Amino acid sequence: MELIGLLMIEHRLIEQIVKALETELYHISHDNIAHPTFIYNAVDFFRTYADRFHHGKEEDILFVELAKKPLNTEHKRIMGELEEEHRYARRTVGQLVTSTEKWSNGDADALLVVADSLKKLSVLYPRHILKEDMEFFHPCQEYFTKSERVKLLEAGYQFDQNFTNVIYQERMKSLLEYGRHNL
C-alpha cells in the first residue's frame, strides 16, 4: 500500500456521496424542494471527511513533501490547480450552508443557490478526482524513493490516527459538557 492508495480509496467514498448530491439536485429540480437534513449531513461529510481528513492528507503530507522535490512544470501546475480546487470546494460548501439556511427560513429564491452549489460540487469532484488519480498521483510517485514512499504511508496512517482521536475528543468534550449542564 502507498499513500496514494489510501487517497484513492477515499476518492471512491467521495464519488458515492457526489451521486447522492445528484439525487438531491433531481429532487430540487423536479419537486422544487430541498432536504436540509440531507444537505447538512452532506456538508458535514465534505467539511470533515473530504476536506479535513482527505484533503488534509493531500495538503499536509503529499503536497508538502512534493514541494521539496524538483517538480517539472506540469506537475507544479497541476498541484497548484488541485490546491485551488480544494479552496473552491470549501467556498462552495460554505455557500451551500448559507443558502440552505436561507431557504429553510423561508427565502424561496435561495433554493436556486442551493441547487447551484450542489451542481458545482457534483461537477467539481469527479473532475478533481480524475485529475488526481490519472494525471497526478501516479506520476508523482516517481519523485520519491521506496523508503520515502513508506514514510509517506506511515505519515498517512499517523494522520488518520490523530484525526480520529481529535474528532472523538472534541465530541466527547461536548457530551461531557452536556452532561454537566443537564443532569
N, C-alpha and C positions, 0 to 999 in steps of 0.2 A: 504494500500500500504506500502511496505517496500522498503528500498534502493535497495535490490537485485531485487525487481520487476522492478524498473527503469532500472537497469543494464540489466536485461533480455529482456526488451522491446527494448533497444538499440541494443542488440545482433541480434534481428530479422532484423533490418535495415542493419547491417553489413553483415549478411548472404545474403541478397539480392544483395549487392554490390559485394560480392565474386562471385555470379553467373554471374554477368556482367564481372568480370575478366576472368572467364572461357570462356565466349563468345569471348573475345579478344584473349585468347590463341588459340581458334579454328581458328580464322582468321589468326593469325600468322602462325600456322602450316599448314593451307590449302592454304593461299594466299601469304605467305611469306611477309606480310606487317603488320606494326603496325599502330595504330591510335593515334598519340601523343596527340591530344586534349582530347580524352577519357582518356588516361593514366594520363595526368596532372590533369584532374578533379578527377580521382581516387586517385591520390597522395594527392591532397588537402583533399579529404574525409578522407583518412587514417591518414593523419597528424592532421587534425583539429578535425574531429568528433571521429574517432576511438581512436586516441592516446590522444590528449589534453583533449577532452570532456569526452569520455567514460573511457579510462584508467586513466585519471586524477581523476575521482571519485573513481575508484577502489584503486589506489595507495595512493591518498592523504586523503581519508576518510576511506574506509573499511579496507585496509591493515594496515594503521596507528593504527586504533582502535584495530584490531585483534592482532597486535604486542604487545599490552599492556595486552593481555589475556594469560593465561597458555595453549597455544595450544598444542594439542597432536602432536606426531612426524609426523604422516601422514599429518595433516593439515599444519604444518610448511613446510614440504617437498613440498606439492602442492603449497603453497603460493610462495615459492622460485622459483618453476618451472614457475608459472604464471608471476612473475616479469621478469624472464629471457626470456620468450616468448614475453613479451612486448618489451624488448630491441632488440630481434631478429627481430621483426616486424619493428621496427624503422630502423635498419640497412638495412633490405631488401627493404623497401620503398626508402631509400637513394640510394641503388644500382639501383633500378628501374628508378629513376630520372636521374642518371648519364648515364645509358645505353640508355635510351630513347633519351637524348640529343645527345649522340654519334651517334646513329642510324639516328636521324633527320639531323645530319651534314654529313651524307654520309658514316659512318662506318657500312658496311653491317654485319660484324661479331658481332656487338653489339646487333643485333636482337636476338641472342641466349641468351644473358644475360637478355634482356627484358623478353623473354619468361620464362627463369628460375626464374626470380624474381616474375613474375605473378604466376607461378606454386607454388613457395614457399608460397606465401601469400594465395593462394587458398587451399593449404593443411593445413597450419598453423591454419587459423581462425576457420574452422569448428571443428577441434580437440580441440582448445583452448576454444571455446565457450562451447562445450560439457563438458569439464572438469570443467569449472566454474559452469555451470548450474546444472550438475548432481552430481559432486563429491565435490564441494567446497562451493558454496553459501548456500545451504540449511543446510548442517551440521554445518556450521559456525554460523548460526543464534543462535544456542544453547549457544554460548558463551556470548550472550547479553541478558540483561533483556528487558522486553517490553519497559520500558522508554528509555533505551539505543538505542533500535531499532527505536523509534520515533525520537530521536535526530539524529541518522544516516540519516534517511529520510529527516529531516529538513536540515541537512548539505548538502545532495544531491541537494535539491531544491535551497539552497543558492548558491552552486557551479554553478548550471545551470544559475542562475540569473547573478552572477558575470561574468561567462564565456561569456554569451551573451553580456553583457554590454561592456566588454573589447574588444571583437571581433568587435562590431559595432563602438566603439570609435576609434579603430585603423583604420577601413575602412573609417570612417567619416573624420579623420585627413588626410588621403590620398586624399580623394575627395576635401577637402578644400585646400590642398597644390596644387593640380592640378588646381583648380580654380584660385588661386592666381597667378600661373605662366603662365597660358594660356588664361587669359582674356585680 
